[in-house]
Amino acid sequence: MADLGSILPVPVQQTKETREMKLKWLLAAKQERISKIVHLKQAIEDLVKGKIPEIERLILQAQQELCNLEKTEKLVSASIDAEFA
């Protein structure tokens, strides 16, 4: 293919795109778009049903850990106050 622009010993005639060839190209282009749409919808579904719930779970876990730390902080503060009293 690299020598397409060079002078060939035999003349190469360019092929004219036929109606059938154009239709096949359109069918292929349509299928590419359909595949792209399906892929993007799947990406959204993966986010909604997988990634977002996982992030929400991590938020709930962090909130619970914060609550536990605050309870521990109160207990430690109360015990220090009792020692100095």
The 8 nearest C-alpha neighbors of each residue, nearest first, counted from 0:
[[1, 2, 3, 4, 5, 7, 11, 6],
 [0, 2, 3, 4, 5, 6, 7, 11],
 [1, 3, 5, 0, 4, 6, 7, 8],
 [4, 2, 5, 0, 1, 6, 7, 11],
 [3, 5, 2, 6, 1, 7, 0, 11],
 [6, 4, 2, 3, 7, 1, 8, 0],
 [5, 7, 8, 4, 3, 2, 10, 9],
 [6, 8, 9, 5, 10, 11, 3, 2],
 [9, 7, 10, 6, 11, 5, 2, 3],
 [8, 10, 7, 11, 6, 12, 5, 3],
 [11, 9, 7, 12, 8, 6, 13, 5],
 [12, 10, 9, 13, 7, 14, 8, 3],
 [11, 13, 14, 10, 15, 9, 7, 3],
 [14, 12, 11, 15, 16, 10, 3, 17],
 [15, 13, 12, 16, 17, 11, 20, 18],
 [14, 16, 17, 13, 12, 20, 18, 21],
 [15, 17, 20, 14, 21, 18, 19, 13],
 [16, 18, 20, 19, 15, 21, 22, 14],
 [17, 19, 21, 20, 22, 16, 23, 15],
 [18, 20, 22, 17, 21, 23, 16, 24],
 [19, 21, 17, 23, 18, 22, 16, 24],
 [22, 20, 24, 18, 19, 23, 25, 17],
 [21, 23, 25, 19, 24, 20, 26, 18],
 [24, 22, 26, 20, 25, 21, 27, 19],
 [25, 23, 21, 27, 22, 26, 28, 20],
 [26, 24, 28, 22, 23, 27, 29, 21],
 [25, 27, 23, 29, 24, 28, 22, 30],
 [26, 28, 24, 30, 25, 29, 23, 31],
 [29, 27, 25, 31, 30, 26, 24, 32],
 [30, 28, 26, 32, 31, 27, 25, 33],
 [29, 31, 33, 27, 32, 28, 34, 26],
 [32, 30, 28, 34, 29, 33, 35, 27],
 [33, 31, 35, 29, 30, 34, 36, 28],
 [34, 32, 30, 36, 35, 31, 37, 29],
 [35, 33, 37, 31, 32, 36, 30, 38],
 [34, 36, 32, 38, 33, 37, 39, 31],
 [35, 37, 33, 39, 38, 34, 40, 32],
 [38, 36, 34, 40, 35, 39, 41, 33],
 [39, 37, 41, 35, 36, 40, 34, 42],
 [38, 40, 42, 36, 41, 37, 35, 43],
 [41, 39, 43, 37, 42, 38, 36, 44],
 [40, 42, 44, 38, 39, 43, 45, 37],
 [41, 43, 39, 45, 40, 44, 38, 46],
 [44, 42, 40, 46, 41, 45, 47, 39],
 [43, 45, 41, 47, 46, 42, 48, 40],
 [46, 44, 42, 49, 48, 43, 47, 41],
 [45, 47, 50, 43, 49, 44, 51, 48],
 [48, 46, 44, 51, 45, 49, 43, 50],
 [49, 47, 45, 46, 44, 52, 50, 51],
 [50, 48, 45, 46, 52, 47, 51, 53],
 [49, 51, 46, 53, 52, 54, 47, 48],
 [50, 52, 54, 53, 47, 46, 49, 55],
 [53, 51, 55, 54, 50, 49, 56, 48],
 [52, 54, 56, 50, 51, 55, 49, 57],
 [53, 55, 57, 51, 56, 52, 50, 58],
 [54, 56, 52, 58, 57, 53, 51, 59],
 [57, 55, 53, 59, 54, 58, 52, 60],
 [56, 58, 60, 54, 55, 59, 61, 53],
 [57, 59, 55, 61, 56, 60, 62, 54],
 [60, 58, 62, 56, 57, 61, 63, 55],
 [59, 61, 57, 63, 58, 62, 56, 64],
 [62, 60, 64, 58, 63, 59, 65, 57],
 [63, 61, 65, 59, 64, 60, 58, 66],
 [64, 62, 66, 60, 65, 61, 67, 59],
 [63, 65, 61, 67, 66, 62, 68, 60],
 [66, 64, 62, 68, 63, 67, 61, 69],
 [65, 67, 63, 69, 64, 68, 62, 70],
 [68, 66, 64, 70, 65, 69, 71, 63],
 [69, 67, 71, 65, 70, 66, 72, 64],
 [68, 70, 72, 66, 71, 67, 65, 73],
 [71, 69, 67, 73, 72, 68, 66, 74],
 [72, 70, 68, 74, 73, 69, 75, 67],
 [71, 73, 69, 75, 70, 74, 68, 76],
 [74, 72, 76, 70, 71, 75, 77, 69],
 [75, 73, 71, 77, 76, 72, 78, 70],
 [74, 76, 72, 78, 77, 73, 71, 79],
 [75, 77, 73, 79, 74, 78, 72, 80],
 [78, 76, 74, 80, 75, 79, 73, 81],
 [77, 79, 81, 75, 80, 76, 74, 82],
 [80, 78, 82, 76, 81, 77, 75, 83],
 [79, 81, 77, 78, 83, 82, 84, 76],
 [80, 82, 78, 84, 79, 83, 77, 76],
 [83, 81, 79, 80, 84, 78, 77, 76],
 [84, 82, 80, 81, 79, 78, 77, 76],
 [83, 81, 82, 80, 79, 78, 77, 76]]
